[in-house]
Amino acid sequence: MIKPKGQAALGFIFVTLLVDVMGFGIIIPVLPKLIQHLIHGTVSEAAPYAGWLLFAYAGMQFLCSPIIGNLSDKFGRRPVLLSSLLGFGIDYLFLAFAPTVWWLFVGRIIAGITGASFTTASAYIADISTPEKRAANFGLVGVAFGIGFILGPAIGGFLGAYNVRFPFLASAALAFLNAAYGYFILPESLSKENRRPLDFKRCSPWGTLLQLRKYKAVIGLAFSLFLVYFAVQAVQSVWPYYTIEKFHWSERQIGLSLAFVGLLIAVVQGGLIRVVIPKIGQERSIWIGLLLYTLGLILFAFASKSWMMYAFLVPYCLGGIAGPALQGYMSNNVPATEQGELQGGLTSLASLSSIFGPLVMLWSFHYFTEPGAPFQFAGAHFVLGAILMLASTLLAVRSFKKNV
Protein backbone atom coordinates (compact mmCIF):
# COMPACT_ATOMS: atom_id res chain seq x y z
CA MET A 1 0.00 0.00 0.00
CA ILE A 2 0.93 3.67 -0.27
CA LYS A 3 1.29 5.87 2.80
CA PRO A 4 -1.70 8.10 3.75
CA LYS A 5 -2.31 10.91 1.24
CA GLY A 6 0.37 9.31 -0.91
CA GLN A 7 -2.02 8.15 -3.64
CA ALA A 8 -2.75 11.70 -4.78
CA ALA A 9 0.92 12.67 -4.51
CA LEU A 10 1.89 9.64 -6.60
CA GLY A 11 -0.50 10.85 -9.28
CA PHE A 12 1.11 14.30 -9.23
CA ILE A 13 4.62 12.93 -9.65
CA PHE A 14 3.44 10.59 -12.40
CA VAL A 15 2.02 13.45 -14.48
CA THR A 16 5.14 15.53 -13.85
CA LEU A 17 7.37 12.75 -15.15
CA LEU A 18 5.02 12.05 -18.05
CA VAL A 19 5.26 15.61 -19.39
CA ASP A 20 9.02 15.61 -18.81
CA VAL A 21 9.53 12.37 -20.78
CA MET A 22 7.28 13.58 -23.57
CA GLY A 23 9.53 16.62 -23.99
CA PHE A 24 12.61 14.41 -24.17
CA GLY A 25 10.98 11.90 -26.51
CA ILE A 26 9.89 14.57 -28.97
CA ILE A 27 13.47 15.46 -29.94
CA ILE A 28 14.86 11.94 -30.49
CA PRO A 29 13.60 11.31 -34.06
CA VAL A 30 15.00 14.61 -35.35
CA LEU A 31 18.31 14.96 -33.48
CA PRO A 32 20.31 12.96 -36.08
CA LYS A 33 19.00 15.17 -38.88
CA LEU A 34 19.75 18.36 -36.92
CA ILE A 35 23.34 17.24 -36.29
CA GLN A 36 23.73 16.24 -39.95
CA HIS A 37 22.44 19.67 -40.97
CA LEU A 38 24.83 21.53 -38.65
CA ILE A 39 27.94 19.51 -39.60
CA HIS A 40 26.96 18.97 -43.25
CA GLY A 41 27.72 15.24 -42.94
CA THR A 42 26.29 11.72 -43.12
CA VAL A 43 24.41 9.84 -40.39
CA SER A 44 27.56 7.82 -39.66
CA GLU A 45 29.55 11.05 -39.23
CA ALA A 46 26.80 12.52 -37.02
CA ALA A 47 26.94 9.57 -34.59
CA PRO A 48 30.19 10.59 -32.80
CA TYR A 49 28.84 14.11 -32.25
CA ALA A 50 25.77 12.57 -30.65
CA GLY A 51 28.07 10.54 -28.41
CA TRP A 52 29.93 13.65 -27.25
CA LEU A 53 26.65 15.50 -26.65
CA LEU A 54 25.53 12.69 -24.38
CA PHE A 55 28.96 12.70 -22.77
CA ALA A 56 28.58 16.42 -21.92
CA TYR A 57 25.10 15.90 -20.47
CA ALA A 58 25.96 12.78 -18.49
CA GLY A 59 29.27 14.19 -17.27
CA MET A 60 27.58 17.21 -15.74
CA GLN A 61 24.79 15.06 -14.33
CA PHE A 62 27.36 12.73 -12.74
CA LEU A 63 29.05 15.66 -11.03
CA CYS A 64 25.82 17.36 -9.94
CA SER A 65 23.43 14.48 -9.12
CA PRO A 66 24.84 13.80 -5.63
CA ILE A 67 24.55 17.50 -4.86
CA ILE A 68 20.97 17.44 -6.08
CA GLY A 69 20.17 14.31 -4.07
CA ASN A 70 21.63 15.79 -0.88
CA LEU A 71 19.85 19.10 -1.44
CA SER A 72 16.57 17.23 -1.75
CA ASP A 73 17.28 15.45 1.55
CA LYS A 74 17.89 18.85 3.17
CA PHE A 75 15.28 21.15 1.59
CA GLY A 76 12.74 18.69 0.21
CA ARG A 77 11.96 17.21 -3.19
CA ARG A 78 9.67 19.91 -4.58
CA PRO A 79 12.05 22.90 -5.02
CA VAL A 80 14.78 20.70 -6.46
CA LEU A 81 12.40 19.11 -8.96
CA LEU A 82 11.06 22.48 -10.15
CA SER A 83 14.59 23.83 -10.70
CA SER A 84 15.40 20.77 -12.78
CA LEU A 85 12.41 21.27 -15.04
CA LEU A 86 13.32 24.92 -15.68
CA GLY A 87 16.82 23.81 -16.66
CA PHE A 88 15.44 21.39 -19.24
CA GLY A 89 13.27 24.13 -20.74
CA ILE A 90 16.31 26.38 -21.21
CA ASP A 91 18.24 23.47 -22.76
CA TYR A 92 15.55 22.86 -25.38
CA LEU A 93 15.56 26.54 -26.36
CA PHE A 94 19.32 26.34 -26.97
CA LEU A 95 18.77 23.27 -29.18
CA ALA A 96 15.89 24.92 -31.04
CA PHE A 97 17.85 28.02 -32.05
CA ALA A 98 21.37 26.55 -32.36
CA PRO A 99 23.24 28.11 -35.32
CA THR A 100 26.19 25.70 -34.91
CA VAL A 101 26.67 22.27 -33.39
CA TRP A 102 28.55 23.80 -30.43
CA TRP A 103 25.37 25.49 -29.21
CA LEU A 104 23.95 22.02 -28.70
CA PHE A 105 26.72 21.36 -26.19
CA VAL A 106 25.85 24.49 -24.19
CA GLY A 107 22.26 23.35 -23.90
CA ARG A 108 23.18 19.82 -22.91
CA ILE A 109 25.55 21.09 -20.20
CA ILE A 110 22.75 23.21 -18.70
CA ALA A 111 20.43 20.20 -18.76
CA GLY A 112 23.08 18.03 -17.12
CA ILE A 113 23.58 20.47 -14.26
CA THR A 114 19.86 20.64 -13.50
CA GLY A 115 18.95 17.12 -14.59
CA ALA A 116 17.46 15.94 -11.32
CA SER A 117 13.92 15.03 -12.31
CA PHE A 118 14.27 11.26 -12.16
CA THR A 119 16.62 11.29 -9.18
CA THR A 120 14.28 13.42 -7.11
CA ALA A 121 11.18 11.65 -8.41
CA SER A 122 12.60 8.30 -7.29
CA ALA A 123 13.28 9.71 -3.82
CA TYR A 124 9.76 11.20 -3.85
CA ILE A 125 8.26 7.77 -4.58
CA ALA A 126 10.37 6.19 -1.83
CA ASP A 127 9.06 8.85 0.61
CA ILE A 128 5.41 8.00 0.06
CA SER A 129 5.65 4.21 -0.41
CA THR A 130 5.72 1.37 2.07
CA PRO A 131 8.71 -1.03 1.75
CA GLU A 132 6.69 -3.92 0.32
CA LYS A 133 5.25 -1.77 -2.47
CA ARG A 134 8.29 0.28 -3.41
CA ALA A 135 9.24 -1.95 -6.38
CA ALA A 136 5.74 -1.68 -7.85
CA ASN A 137 5.58 2.08 -7.26
CA PHE A 138 9.01 2.56 -8.83
CA GLY A 139 7.42 0.93 -11.85
CA LEU A 140 5.28 4.05 -12.26
CA VAL A 141 8.43 5.84 -13.37
CA GLY A 142 8.57 3.27 -16.15
CA VAL A 143 4.89 3.82 -16.95
CA ALA A 144 5.46 7.57 -17.29
CA PHE A 145 8.50 6.79 -19.42
CA GLY A 146 6.43 4.44 -21.55
CA ILE A 147 3.42 6.69 -22.12
CA GLY A 148 5.71 9.67 -22.67
CA PHE A 149 7.49 7.65 -25.32
CA ILE A 150 4.21 6.72 -26.96
CA LEU A 151 3.28 10.37 -27.38
CA GLY A 152 6.64 12.17 -27.52
CA PRO A 153 8.42 10.48 -30.45
CA ALA A 154 5.20 10.29 -32.47
CA ILE A 155 4.72 14.04 -32.04
CA GLY A 156 8.42 14.66 -32.73
CA GLY A 157 8.35 12.60 -35.92
CA PHE A 158 5.23 14.42 -37.10
CA LEU A 159 6.59 17.92 -36.34
CA GLY A 160 10.06 17.06 -37.66
CA ALA A 161 8.61 16.22 -41.06
CA TYR A 162 7.77 19.93 -41.39
CA ASN A 163 10.77 21.54 -39.72
CA VAL A 164 13.63 19.91 -37.84
CA ARG A 165 13.52 22.61 -35.13
CA PHE A 166 9.80 22.48 -34.33
CA PRO A 167 10.13 19.49 -31.94
CA PHE A 168 12.65 21.37 -29.79
CA LEU A 169 10.29 24.32 -29.38
CA ALA A 170 7.51 21.91 -28.41
CA SER A 171 9.81 20.28 -25.85
CA ALA A 172 10.68 23.65 -24.32
CA ALA A 173 6.99 24.48 -24.00
CA LEU A 174 6.29 21.15 -22.29
CA ALA A 175 9.17 21.60 -19.84
CA PHE A 176 7.98 25.05 -18.78
CA LEU A 177 4.39 23.80 -18.57
CA ASN A 178 5.61 20.95 -16.39
CA ALA A 179 7.40 23.39 -14.07
CA ALA A 180 4.24 25.49 -13.78
CA TYR A 181 2.19 22.38 -13.02
CA GLY A 182 4.58 21.37 -10.26
CA TYR A 183 4.68 24.87 -8.78
CA PHE A 184 0.92 25.08 -8.32
CA ILE A 185 -0.02 21.44 -7.65
CA LEU A 186 2.90 19.21 -6.60
CA PRO A 187 3.04 18.79 -2.78
CA GLU A 188 6.19 18.22 -0.75
CA SER A 189 6.80 14.56 0.12
CA LEU A 190 9.70 14.70 2.58
CA SER A 191 8.56 15.25 6.16
CA LYS A 192 10.52 17.57 8.45
CA GLU A 193 11.64 14.73 10.73
CA ASN A 194 13.18 12.82 7.80
CA ARG A 195 15.31 15.73 6.59
CA ARG A 196 19.00 15.87 7.43
CA PRO A 197 21.72 18.55 7.46
CA LEU A 198 23.61 19.13 4.25
CA ASP A 199 26.95 17.31 4.37
CA PHE A 200 29.31 18.57 1.68
CA LYS A 201 31.47 15.48 2.05
CA ARG A 202 28.53 13.53 0.67
CA CYS A 203 28.17 15.88 -2.31
CA SER A 204 31.13 14.40 -4.15
CA PRO A 205 29.98 12.00 -6.90
CA TRP A 206 32.66 9.56 -5.82
CA GLY A 207 31.71 10.06 -2.18
CA THR A 208 28.09 9.25 -2.97
CA LEU A 209 29.12 6.09 -4.76
CA LEU A 210 31.34 5.09 -1.86
CA GLN A 211 28.38 5.52 0.50
CA LEU A 212 26.80 2.54 -1.27
CA ARG A 213 29.50 0.34 0.25
CA LYS A 214 27.84 0.72 3.65
CA TYR A 215 25.14 -1.69 2.56
CA LYS A 216 26.31 -5.21 1.80
CA ALA A 217 23.13 -6.09 -0.08
CA VAL A 218 23.37 -2.99 -2.29
CA ILE A 219 26.92 -2.74 -3.60
CA GLY A 220 26.95 -5.84 -5.82
CA LEU A 221 23.57 -5.07 -7.31
CA ALA A 222 24.56 -1.43 -7.78
CA PHE A 223 27.41 -2.53 -10.05
CA SER A 224 25.03 -4.92 -11.81
CA LEU A 225 22.72 -1.95 -12.40
CA PHE A 226 25.68 0.04 -13.74
CA LEU A 227 26.26 -2.63 -16.40
CA VAL A 228 22.56 -2.54 -17.29
CA TYR A 229 22.70 1.24 -17.70
CA PHE A 230 25.78 0.88 -19.90
CA ALA A 231 24.30 -1.88 -22.04
CA VAL A 232 20.96 -0.19 -22.74
CA GLN A 233 22.85 2.69 -24.36
CA ALA A 234 23.13 0.35 -27.35
CA VAL A 235 19.42 0.99 -27.88
CA GLN A 236 18.84 4.40 -26.30
CA SER A 237 21.74 6.18 -27.99
CA VAL A 238 21.97 4.47 -31.36
CA TRP A 239 18.40 3.49 -32.35
CA PRO A 240 17.73 6.43 -34.73
CA TYR A 241 21.17 6.19 -36.34
CA TYR A 242 20.98 2.40 -36.74
CA THR A 243 17.51 2.42 -38.29
CA ILE A 244 18.41 5.27 -40.67
CA GLU A 245 21.60 3.53 -41.75
CA LYS A 246 20.24 0.00 -42.12
CA PHE A 247 16.58 0.50 -43.04
CA HIS A 248 16.53 4.12 -44.30
CA TRP A 249 13.78 5.11 -41.86
CA SER A 250 12.39 8.65 -41.91
CA GLU A 251 11.84 10.83 -38.84
CA ARG A 252 8.20 9.75 -38.83
CA GLN A 253 9.10 6.05 -38.95
CA ILE A 254 11.59 6.49 -36.10
CA GLY A 255 8.95 8.32 -34.08
CA LEU A 256 6.38 5.55 -34.62
CA SER A 257 8.87 2.83 -33.64
CA LEU A 258 9.72 4.67 -30.43
CA ALA A 259 6.01 5.15 -29.74
CA PHE A 260 5.70 1.36 -29.95
CA VAL A 261 8.59 1.08 -27.48
CA GLY A 262 6.70 3.39 -25.16
CA LEU A 263 3.54 1.28 -25.45
CA LEU A 264 5.45 -1.88 -24.52
CA ILE A 265 7.19 -0.16 -21.60
CA ALA A 266 3.87 1.15 -20.31
CA VAL A 267 2.33 -2.34 -20.43
CA VAL A 268 5.32 -3.93 -18.70
CA GLN A 269 5.89 -1.25 -16.06
CA GLY A 270 2.27 -0.37 -15.47
CA GLY A 271 0.75 -3.82 -15.35
CA LEU A 272 3.10 -6.75 -15.71
CA ILE A 273 5.53 -5.94 -12.90
CA ARG A 274 2.69 -5.55 -10.40
CA VAL A 275 1.77 -9.18 -11.12
CA VAL A 276 5.17 -10.72 -11.86
CA ILE A 277 7.32 -9.28 -9.05
CA PRO A 278 4.99 -10.29 -6.18
CA LYS A 279 4.38 -13.69 -7.81
CA ILE A 280 7.96 -14.77 -8.54
CA GLY A 281 9.88 -12.46 -6.18
CA GLN A 282 12.37 -9.65 -6.72
CA GLU A 283 15.43 -11.85 -7.19
CA ARG A 284 13.94 -14.02 -9.89
CA SER A 285 12.41 -10.98 -11.61
CA ILE A 286 15.87 -9.42 -11.81
CA TRP A 287 17.73 -12.27 -13.50
CA ILE A 288 14.87 -13.24 -15.82
CA GLY A 289 14.52 -9.61 -16.91
CA LEU A 290 18.25 -9.30 -17.57
CA LEU A 291 18.26 -12.44 -19.72
CA LEU A 292 15.36 -11.07 -21.77
CA TYR A 293 17.30 -7.86 -22.29
CA THR A 294 20.24 -9.93 -23.53
CA LEU A 295 18.08 -11.87 -25.98
CA GLY A 296 16.52 -8.71 -27.38
CA LEU A 297 19.90 -7.08 -28.03
CA ILE A 298 21.21 -10.12 -29.91
CA LEU A 299 18.08 -10.20 -32.07
CA PHE A 300 18.39 -6.48 -32.90
CA ALA A 301 21.98 -6.99 -34.06
CA PHE A 302 20.99 -9.47 -36.77
CA ALA A 303 17.63 -8.06 -37.85
CA SER A 304 17.35 -7.98 -41.65
CA LYS A 305 13.86 -6.48 -42.11
CA SER A 306 12.17 -3.44 -40.61
CA TRP A 307 9.31 -5.47 -39.12
CA MET A 308 11.84 -7.54 -37.16
CA MET A 309 12.81 -4.49 -35.11
CA TYR A 310 9.22 -4.28 -33.90
CA ALA A 311 9.00 -8.00 -33.16
CA PHE A 312 12.31 -8.08 -31.28
CA LEU A 313 11.25 -5.14 -29.12
CA VAL A 314 8.86 -7.50 -27.30
CA PRO A 315 11.46 -9.66 -25.48
CA TYR A 316 13.70 -6.63 -25.00
CA CYS A 317 10.98 -4.55 -23.31
CA LEU A 318 9.85 -7.52 -21.21
CA GLY A 319 13.32 -7.27 -19.70
CA GLY A 320 12.05 -4.07 -18.07
CA ILE A 321 10.84 -6.08 -15.07
CA ALA A 322 14.46 -6.10 -13.87
CA GLY A 323 14.88 -2.36 -13.23
CA PRO A 324 12.08 -1.75 -10.70
CA ALA A 325 12.93 -5.02 -8.96
CA LEU A 326 16.56 -3.92 -8.59
CA GLN A 327 15.55 -0.48 -7.31
CA GLY A 328 13.02 -1.92 -4.89
CA TYR A 329 15.51 -4.48 -3.55
CA MET A 330 18.13 -1.83 -2.89
CA SER A 331 15.71 0.78 -1.52
CA ASN A 332 14.41 -1.72 1.05
CA ASN A 333 17.95 -2.03 2.43
CA VAL A 334 18.47 1.70 3.02
CA PRO A 335 17.04 3.83 5.91
CA ALA A 336 14.22 6.32 5.20
CA THR A 337 16.52 9.25 6.03
CA GLU A 338 18.94 8.30 3.23
CA GLN A 339 16.62 7.52 0.32
CA GLY A 340 17.61 10.74 -1.47
CA GLU A 341 21.27 9.87 -1.11
CA LEU A 342 20.65 6.34 -2.41
CA GLN A 343 18.76 7.59 -5.45
CA GLY A 344 21.46 10.22 -6.02
CA GLY A 345 24.07 7.47 -5.92
CA LEU A 346 22.12 5.32 -8.37
CA THR A 347 21.65 8.32 -10.67
CA SER A 348 25.40 8.92 -10.45
CA LEU A 349 25.90 5.33 -11.58
CA ALA A 350 23.51 5.91 -14.47
CA SER A 351 25.31 9.13 -15.35
CA LEU A 352 28.73 7.47 -15.14
CA SER A 353 27.58 4.76 -17.54
CA SER A 354 26.00 7.44 -19.76
CA ILE A 355 29.31 9.31 -19.94
CA PHE A 356 31.06 6.41 -21.61
CA GLY A 357 28.18 4.21 -22.84
CA PRO A 358 27.00 6.45 -25.69
CA LEU A 359 30.58 7.15 -26.78
CA VAL A 360 31.40 3.45 -26.90
CA MET A 361 28.14 2.41 -28.58
CA LEU A 362 28.00 5.26 -31.10
CA TRP A 363 31.70 4.87 -31.88
CA SER A 364 31.14 1.14 -32.48
CA PHE A 365 28.29 1.99 -34.84
CA HIS A 366 30.39 4.63 -36.61
CA TYR A 367 33.46 2.36 -36.87
CA PHE A 368 31.57 -0.52 -38.46
CA THR A 369 29.54 1.65 -40.87
CA GLU A 370 32.21 4.00 -42.23
CA PRO A 371 33.72 3.21 -45.65
CA GLY A 372 37.11 2.16 -44.20
CA ALA A 373 35.69 -0.44 -41.79
CA PRO A 374 37.29 -3.93 -41.87
CA PHE A 375 33.76 -5.26 -42.45
CA GLN A 376 30.31 -3.68 -42.44
CA PHE A 377 28.23 -4.59 -39.37
CA ALA A 378 25.84 -1.90 -38.18
CA GLY A 379 24.70 -4.09 -35.26
CA ALA A 380 28.09 -4.43 -33.55
CA HIS A 381 27.01 -2.18 -30.68
CA PHE A 382 24.04 -4.46 -29.96
CA VAL A 383 26.34 -7.46 -29.58
CA LEU A 384 28.52 -5.49 -27.17
CA GLY A 385 25.42 -4.51 -25.19
CA ALA A 386 24.31 -8.15 -24.98
CA ILE A 387 27.70 -9.18 -23.57
CA LEU A 388 27.48 -6.51 -20.88
CA MET A 389 23.88 -7.46 -20.04
CA LEU A 390 24.87 -11.10 -19.61
CA ALA A 391 27.71 -10.04 -17.29
CA SER A 392 25.17 -8.05 -15.26
CA THR A 393 22.99 -11.15 -14.93
CA LEU A 394 25.86 -13.25 -13.63
CA LEU A 395 26.87 -10.55 -11.15
CA ALA A 396 23.30 -10.20 -9.83
CA VAL A 397 22.97 -13.95 -9.27
CA ARG A 398 26.32 -13.97 -7.48
CA SER A 399 25.20 -11.07 -5.25
CA PHE A 400 22.04 -12.92 -4.25
CA LYS A 401 24.05 -15.98 -3.24
CA LYS A 402 26.29 -13.83 -1.04
CA ASN A 403 23.26 -12.33 0.70
CA VAL A 404 21.71 -15.68 1.60
N, C-alpha and C positions, 0 to 999 in steps of 0.2 A: 504494500500500500504506500501511498504518498502521505507525507506529513500534513497536518491540518492546514488548510488554506493553500496547500501546495499545488492542488489540481489546477486552480486558476493561474497560478504563477507559472506552472509548467506550460500552459497554453500560451502565455505571453512570450516565454523564451522560445517556444517552438516557432511562432510567427516571426519573431525577430530574426532567428536563424534562417527561416525560409526566404525572407526578403533578401537577406545578405547573400545566400547561396545563389539565388536567382540573378543577382547583380554580377556575381563572379561567372556564372554559367553563360551569361549572355555574350561575354567577350571571347570565349574559347573558340568558336567556329571561325572567327575573323582575325584572330591574332596572327596566324601564319601569313595571311594575305597582307596585313598591315606591315609586318616586318619585311616581307618581300618588296613591298612598295617603297619602304624607306631605304632599303639597302640596294634596290634594283637588282635582285638576285633570284635564284631558284629556291624551291622549298627545301632542298637539301642544304643549301647555303644559309637559309633562314634558321634552321634547327639549332646550330650552335649559339646564335644570338638569343634564342628562346631559353637555352640552357643557362646563359649568363644572367638573363633577366630573372629567372627563378633563383639563381644563386644569390643575386642582390637582395631579393625579397626574403628568402629563407635565412640568409646570413644576418640581416637586421632583426628578423623575428627571433632567431636563436639568441642573439645578444640581449634582446629586450623582453622576451617572454617571461623569464624568471622575475624581472622587475615588475612586470604587469601582474603576475600571479601573486607576488608578495604585496603589491599595492591593493589588490582586491581582498586579500586577507586582512589588511589594515583598515581600509576605507569602505569596503563593501564592493559588491559586484557591479551595481548599477552605474556609477560614474565612470568606471573603467570601461565598461562595455560601450557606453555612449561615445566616449572619446575614440574608441576603436572604429566605430562606424563612421564618424566624421573623417577620420584619416583615410578610409577606403573611398569616400566620396571625392576627396581631393585627388587621390591617386587616379581615379577614373577620368577626372577632368584633364589631368596631365596627359593621359593616354589618348584622349579624344582629340586634343589640339596639338599633339606632338608634331613639330616640323622635321625633326630628325630622330633617328633611333635612340640617341642619347637621352632625349626627353623621357622616353619610356623607362629608363633606369631611374631617373629622379622620382617618377611616380611610384615605382615599385619599392624604392627605398622608404618613401613616406609610408606606404602600406605596410611594409615590414616592421617599422617602428611601432605603429599603432595596431598591428594585427593581432588583437587579443580576443576577438569575438568567440572563437571556439574554445580557447583556454578558459575564459571567464564563464562561458555558457556551461562548460563541463563542471566547473566548480559550483555554479548555480544549481545545476541538477543534483549534484551530490548534497548540497545544503538541504534541499527539500524532499529528498528521497530516503526511505528506510533502507538499511543494508541489504535486505533480501530482494529488493526491487530495483536496486541501482543499475544492474546490468540491463534490465528491460527499459528503464527510463533513459539510460545512455543511448539506447537504440533510437530514441526520438530525434537525437542529433542526426542519425542516419536517415530517418524519415524526412526531416527537413532538407537534408542533402539530396535525397532522392526526388522529392517533389520539386525542389528548386531546380534540379537538373532535368526534370521533365519540361518545365516551363522556360527556364533560362536559355539553354542552347537552341530550342525551337524558335524563341523570339529573336535570339542573336542571329541565327541563320537566315531568318526572314528579313530582318532589318539590314543585315550585311549584304544581301543581294541587291539592295538599293544604294547603299553607301557604306564603306568599310568602317567609318567613324560613328555611324548612328548607334551601334550597340554600346559604345563606351559612354555616350551621353545618356542612354537609357540606364546604364549601370550606375552612373553618378546620381541620377534622379532617385533610383531605388535606395541607394545608400543613405542619402539625406532624408528620404521619407522614413526609412528604418530608424534613423536616429531620432526623428521627431516622434515616431510611434513610441520608442522606448522612453523618451523624456516625459511624455504625458501619461503613459499607461504602465510601463514596467515597474513592478515593486522591487524593493530591496529584499534579498534572500538571506543575507548573512546577519544573524542576530548579534547584538552587542557583546554578549558573553562569549561568543565564538571568535571574536576578532582578537588579533594579537599585534604587539608592537612591530614596527618595521625594523627588520634586521638586515643591514646592508651587506653583511657577510653572506646572507642567503640570496642576494640579488645577482651574484655571479652566475652565468649560465653553467659553468663547470661546478660551482658550489651547489647549485640546485640538483644537478645530476648526481653529485656525490651524496646528497641527502638521501637518495633512493637506496643507498647501501645500508641504511639503518634497518631496512625491512627485508629480512631473508626471503620472504615469499615474493617480493616485488622485483628484486634486482635481475634475476634470470629472465623473468617474463618481460621486463622492461627492455632488455637487449633483444629478445625475440620480437617485441613490437617494433623496435628500431629496424630490424631486418624487413619486417612487413612494410613499414613506411618506405623503405628504400626500394623494395621490389615493386610496389604499386606505381612508382614513378614511370615504369615501363609503359603503363597504360595512361596515367594522368598527364604525363608530360609529352608523350609522343603520338597519341592517338590521332590528332588532326594531321600531323605530318606524314604518318604511316599510311593513312587512308587516302590522302592526296597522292602520295608517291605511288602506291601500289594499285589503287582502284580508281584514281582520278576523281575522287568525290568533290562535289561543290560545297560551298559554305552551308547551303540548305541541307544537303545530305549529311554532313557532319553534325549539324544541329539536331536533325531527326534521330541519328544514331545515339547521340548523347541523351536525348530525351528518353529513348528506350532504356538506356542505362539507368536514368533516374527512376523510371517506372519500376524496374527490377529492384533497385535499392530500396525504394519505398515499400514494396511488397515484403522484401526480406526483413528490413529493419522495423517496419511498422507492424507486421503480423507474425512472420515466421519465427523470429527470435523469441517472441513472447510465449510461443508454444514449445520450441525446440530446446531452449536453454533450461527451463524448469524441468523438462521431460528427461533430457539426457545428461544434464549437469554442465557446469561451466568448463570443466577440464576437457570433456569429450567434445563439446562445441568448439573449443579452440583448435584442437588438432584436426578435426574433420573439416572445419572451415579453411584452415591453412592448406590442406591437401586439395581442396576444391579450387582455391586460388591458383595453386601450382598447375593443376590440370588446365584451367582456363588459359593461362599464359602460354603453355606449350601449344595449345590448339590455335591461339591467335598467330603464333609465329609461322605456322604452316598453312594458314588459310589461303585458298586460291580463288575464292569467289566472294563477292560482296555479302551475299546472304549468310555466308559462314560466320562473318564477324558478329552478326546478330545472334545466330544459334550458339556460338561459343561464349557469348556474354552470360548465358544462363548459368553454367557451372561456375564461372568466375564470380558473378554477383552473389551466388549462393554462399560463396566463401565469406561473405560479409557477416556471417554469424560469429566469426572469430573476434572481430574488433570489440564489440560491446561486452562479450564474455571476458576478454582480457582486461578491459577497463574496469568492469565490475569486480573481478577477482582481486585486482590490485587495490581498488578503492576500499574494499572491505577490510583490507589489512593496514589501513592508515587512519589515524585519529581524526575526528571531526574538525579539530582546530587546524589541521594541516592539509585539508583537501585542496585548497588553492595552490599550495606549494607542490603537491603531487601533480595536479593537472598542469601547472607551469613546467614541472620537470618533464612530463610526458610530451608537452608541446615543444619543449627544447629538443627532445629526442626527434620528434617529427621534423622540426626545423633543421636539425643537424643532418638528418637523412636527406632533406630537401635541398640542402646546400650542394651536396655532391651527387645525389640521385639523378636529378634532371641532367646535370652535366654529363654523367656517365652514360645514361640512357640515350640522350639526344646525340652525344658524340658517337656512340655505337651505331645509331641509325645513320648519321651523316657519313661515318667511315665506310659502311657497307653499302651505301647508295651513291657515293661520288664516283665519277668516271674512273679514277685510279685505284679503286678497291681491288684486292686480290680476287674476290668473287662477290657477286651481287646477292645480298641477303638482307632484305629490309626488316626481317623479323628477328635479327640477332639480339636486339635489346629485350625481346620477350623471353628468349631462352635464358638470358642472364637473370632476368627477374624470376623465372621459375626456379633456377638454382638457389637463389637467395631465399625464396619462399620455402623451399624444401628444408634448407638449413634452419629457418625459423621454426618449422614444425619439430624438427629433431631437438632443438634447444628447449622448446616449450615442454615436450614430453620428459626430457631430462630434468627440468625444473620441478615438474610435478612429482617425480620420483624422489627428489631430494626433500620435498616438503611433506612426504608421507610420515 
